[in-house]
Amino acid sequence: MKITAFRRCWVIRWHWALISLVASALLASLSLWQLQRATEKTQTLARIAAWQEQGAVGLARLAQLLQAGDGGGAVDGLQLDFEARWLAPAVWLIDNRIVDGRAGYDVLIAVGDRSDPRAAGLAVLLNLGWVEAPAARDALPLPPIPAQLRVQGVFRTELGGLLLGTNLENRGSWPMRIQQVDVDALAPFVSVPLVRGVVHQQQGSPFHIHYQPVVLPAERHRAYALQWALLALAVIVVALAASQHKERPHEQP
């Protein structure tokens, strides 16, 4: 198919045109996805900042807010501060945590609030931070957990992630290795109901605290979005340039 306009001629080959359109549409969708991620990161940081301004709460107040809200997202980013009691002996090690180029685990335990009677019968998962992994894969570190500690952290309800294979390695002893936090899978190991979410300790931990609510800032996502958009435009420009056809003199009217 030949198209002539503005004293120029383009020869359209449908199979190449279809490939170019599909490629540009894919690149454009990646650009939109990066913009969506940037919006999500901005909203997350704003929500955490808003909760910080309101001040930290205890476990009983967290449970009330979860019950009153329309879902866990309503309290995502809430600041917690309470005197905790470790629900021994449960300790989980979250696998594949790289800190400063070293492989290790995040130490996860379940705790109750020993300072507020209203929180009796409730527990929440607490990520205490990172510990280096032994050289042998079969060997697990034995992190020393204080029986009593003060929880000072941020509560997150966004726990999802891509899981390949088995999540929990139950060898019949503690600690147990897991691939990601799954409240439903860990609840049977705790004697009281677990709040749906996890607290990331921000200070006062015997382990290395490395948690950041947002790893890749919104500005980086916007930069990626611009790159994908420019690539989508480049595909169209290159396709048009490749299809341009110069008419020979005898082809002129």
N, C-alpha and C positions, 0 to 999 in steps of 0.2 A: 504494500500500500504506500502511495506517495502523497505527501502533503506539501503544498506550496503556500507560503505566506511571507510577507515582508521581504520579497525578493530572495527568499531562501527556500530550499527544498529539503524535505526530510523523507527518507525511505524507512517506513515502519515495518519491522519484522515482528510478528506477533509473539513469537516465543521469547525473543529477547525483551520485548516490551513487558511481557508478563513477569519474567524473572526480575526485571528492574523494579517493577511496581511492588512485587512481593518483598524484595530486599529493602526498599525504602520504607514500606509499611512496617516491617519488622524493626528497623532502626528507629522509626518514629515511635513505635510502641515502647521500646526500651527507653527512649527519652522521656515519655510520659510516666513510665514506671519510676524513673529516677526522681522526677518532680514529685510524685506521690510519696516516695520515701523521704524526700526532704521535708515535705509537709508533716509527715508522721514524726520525724525527729524533732522538728520545731515544737509540735504539740506536746511531745513527751517532756521536753525540757521545761516548757511553760507550766505543765501540770505539776512537775516536781517542785518547781520554784514556788508555785502557789501553795502547795502543801507545806513547804518550809516556812512560809510566812505565817501559816496558821499554827505552827508548833507541833511537836511530837506528841503522840498518844500511846496508850498502853494496849495490851492485847484485847482486853474487854471492849474498849472503844472501837478497835478495828473490827471486831466481830459485829458490833452494832451497825457500823457504817456499811459493812458488807451486806447485812440483812436489809438495811434500809435502801441501799442502792439498787440500780437496775442490773448490776453485774459487777464483776471484779474490776472492770475498767474504770469504774467510778472512783475507786480508791487507789488506783495505780500511781505509785510515786509517794504515797503517804509516808511520813516520817514516824518511826517507832522508837520509844525509849522506855524501857522497863527492866526491873530486876528479874532475871530469868533463872530457871532451873532446868538443867539438862535432863532429858528423859532417857537416861542410860538404859541399855548400852548402845543404842542405835547410832551408828556413824556410817555415812555414805561418802564415797569418794567419787566426785564427778570427773570423768576421764577426759583426757586430751585438752588440758589447759596449759597453754604455752605462755610463760612469763619471762621476759628478758632472754628469749631464745632457749629456755630450759623447759623440758616437759615435766608436768606434774598434775596434781589433782586439786580441785576445790573441796574443802571439807564442809560437809553438810550434816547438820544434826537437827533434832526436833527439841523444842524448848517450850516450857510453860511459863506463865507469869506468876511468880511467887509473892509479888507485892500487892496484888489486887484479888480479893476473894471472888469478885464477880467473874474472873477469868478461869475459875476452877473448872476443870473438865474440857479445857481447850488447849491446843498446841499449835505451833507454827514452825515451819522449816526455816532454819537459819544457816546462811552461807557465811562461814567464818573467814574465808579467804583461802589462800593457796599454800600448798606444801609440795616440795620437790619429790618427784618419783624416784624410787630405787632403780638401779641399773637393770635389774632383772624384771621382766614383765610380770612374772608370776608372783613376785614379792610385792606386798602392799605396805605403804607406810602406816605406822601406828601413831596417829596424832594424839597427843595428850589433851583431853578435853576437861576443862575445869567444871566441877560439879555445879557451881553457881557463877554466873557472869551477868554483866549488864548488856542488854541488847540496845544498840544505838545504830540504827540502820534505816534503809529505804525499802519499802515493801513494793514488790513488783508482781503483777499478775500475768504479764506476758512471758510465758514459759516455753512457748512452742519452738520447734526446731525440727529439722529433717533427721529422722532416726533410721539408720540402716542396721538391721540385725537386732539382737536381743539388747534390751535396755539394762536389765538388772542381772548381775552375776551373784547368785545366792549360793555360797559355799557352806552355808550353815554356821558361819562365824562372822564376827565383826572385825574390821569394817567390811562393807560390801561396795563393790565397784558398780557405778551406774554411768550411762552415757549422757543422760539429760534428766532434769528434774520432772517427775511425773507424780503429782500429789496422790492420785488414785492408786498408783502402783506401790507407793511407799506407805500409805495409810495403814495397811494391815500389820505393819511392824511397830505401830505406835498404839498405846493402850487407850488414848483419848482421841476424839475427832481432830483432824488437821484442818486449819484454815487454808483455803485454796489460794496459794501464792507462796512466795519465798521472800525472806528478809535478807538483804545483803548488808552485812556488818560494815560500818564505815569507820569505826575507831574502837580501840580497846580490845583487839583480837590477838591471840597468841600466834596467829599465822599472818602471812603476807596479804594485805588487802590491795586488790588491784581492780575491783569492779568499777566500771564506768557505765552510767545509764545509756549513754550514746557514744559508741566507738568512732563511727564515721560521721562527722558533722554535716549539718544540712547544706553548708556551702559547697562541700565536696560533691554531694549528690547533684546539686544544681550545675556544677561544672561538668559532671558526667552527662547530665541531660543535654547541655549545650553541645558537647562533643557528638553524642548520638544524633542530635538534630542536624548538625552540620554534615555528618556522614550521610544521613538520609537525603539531604539536599545535593550532596556531591554525587550520589548515585544517579539522581535524575539528570543533573548537568552532564555527567559523563555519557549517559545513555543518549541524550539529545545530541551531544557533540558527535558521538559515534555514528548516529543515524543521519547526520547532515550530508547532503549530496550536492555536489557542484555540477550544474548542467553544462554540457559542452556547448560551444557556439552554435552548432547545427541544431541543438535542441531548443534554442531560443525561438519564440514565436516571431 
